[in-house]
Amino acid sequence: MLQKVSLGTADINKYRWVEAEDIVDEVVSLGNDLKGLRLCHINSTPFGGGVAELLVSYIPLMRSLGICADWQVIRGDRRFFTITKALHNALQGASFAAIEQPKTRREYQNHNLANARELDTNYDVFIVNDPQPAALRHYLSENNAKWIWRCHVDSSQPDEAVWDFLRPYIEQHDAAIFTTEKFIPQSLNITNIATMAPAICPFSSKNMYIKKHVCREMLDNLGFDINRLIITQVSRFDRWKDPFGTMAAYRLAKEKVPGLQLAMVGSFAPDDPESWDMHAAINAEAIKDDDIFVFSNLTGVGNMEVNAFQRASDLIIQKSIREGFGLVVAEALWKETLVVAGNAGGIPLQMPGELSNYLVNSVEECADKIVYLLQNPAVARRLGKEGKETVRQNFLMTRLLRDELRLIKSLVGK
């Protein structure tokens, strides 16, 4: 059988401290309507990526509503995950010529078939995340559950050959979910298509309140000079996060803000073979500057330390050039730390109004915004507070639960 991630049960009523009562009430009501429902999320890694980040908080909350929620993780070898990483990149517009080769398709299909045989199928609803397990439904055609495919990337302009390969598998699902309407490929033929943005848990170790002086002490212990300004980018070691663009913007900004320090905080995931080479390349560049620091989840920098970085930094940078959503933007804004971010994918959803002035399209623009905000900290503080309210109203886990439960209820009935 596939691995099931071991998680407990949370308390939905804690959200009444931070969330509008009517949203929590509706979530509880939907939970009552669906009490006893057997729900299973499927993805390709138990840690290191945005989907895992979501599910760690999502599954316990679903259980608190009386829903029998589980999380199963598919298996694969390096060859399979190299292919699925290429599929992930191709959904975001990169080319992947090897998808035309029969052996590449067989590798993907055979792994999905093997995982389908090991999947515990005793559920009423499956939510399949991203391209890695997208063919499971095809190999379980006699299963009577409702199947939902959830796309977490910017699939607005997918590579045509890859989309032609994946689309028949996706269309066998009963519904599909995208972060925003513009991500929905025009040729997708599914009756039920929903849009809903991801969300954060304010009570997780990554987002819970930590006093500022404790956060600064953590950074002091990691080698920073806490008397000088610090900017941070938190992301997977991935080309779409544009880490070299971030370092280039930092260097330009440092010409006008002497002593500026940059932290590059990343994570590895078992389903992302590219991350090792990217990490090595980032380190090779960072070592040229004593004020650039590179950390990862393999060197002791976990969720609590990320929390500290996001609270203690003077600014957060997220210079993505493709982005499905970018949970780190919502995480930083929840902590009232302003973000300078790439004008890409789902990031603008999180930075409306005046916050949108800090969406950037180039290295030079990124550097200019960094300099302006570091030289005008009152503006950064004011907009940080505005950002927290945006997250509170739109991007907390209860809103995501409400959206998904509405869709599930429409599929299975009361």
Secondary structure, DSSP 8 states (H G I E B T S, - for coil): --EE-------GGGGGGTS-HHHHHHHHHHHHHTTT-EEEEEES-SSSSHHHHHHHHHHHHHHHTT-EEEEEE----HHHHHHHHHHHHHHTT---GGGGSHHHHHHHHHHHHHHHHHS----SEEEEESSTTTTTGGGGTT--SEEEEE--S--SS--HHHHHHHHHHHTTSSEEEESSGGGS-TT---SEEEE----B-TTSTTTS---HHHHHHHHHHTT--TTS-EEEEEEES-GGG-HHHHHHHHHHHHHHSTT-EEEEEEE--TT-THHHHHHHHHHHHHTT-TTEEEEETTTT--HHHHHHHHHHSSEEEE--SS-S--HHHHHHHHTT--EEEES-TTHHHHS-GGGGGGEESSHHHHHHHHHHHHH-HHHHHHHHHHHHHHHHHHSBHHHHHHHHHHHHHHHH--
